[in-house]
Amino acid sequence: YGVGVPAIVDIGANTAATVFAALADHAEGLREAGVELGAVLVVSSEPGSLADASKLLKLSRAWTDTAFFVANEVRAPLDGDVLAKVAAGAPVETLR
């Protein structure tokens, strides 16, 4: 299989944990094949969302070349201090 252009795969947090773990297992082979991977983590004001995002960021560190967050504030704002802690230095964009 091959992808000749950048691609985005949208999955939910529950599936993401499994996919991220699998990608970590294959990270070295993917890099050797010239594949660059990144993670976009979308978070909302729901406590579970922030907790999942923190876990997913940690899982993604083994295989991502870059990771960033999108703060979904369409329904409710996020606590900026909590988001900064969860993002751990990763860039954050906001959707309003």
URZIUR-V616215 format. One record per run of one state. SS is the DSSP state (H for helix, E for strand, L for the rest). FROM is the first residue (numbers start at 1). LEN is the number of residues. If there is no record, write none. Layout:
SS;FROM;LEN + SS;FROM;LEN
This chain:
L;1;12 + H;13;20 + L;33;5 + E;38;6 + L;44;3 + H;47;14 + L;61;5 + E;66;7 + L;73;7 + H;80;8 + L;88;3 + E;91;5 + L;96;1
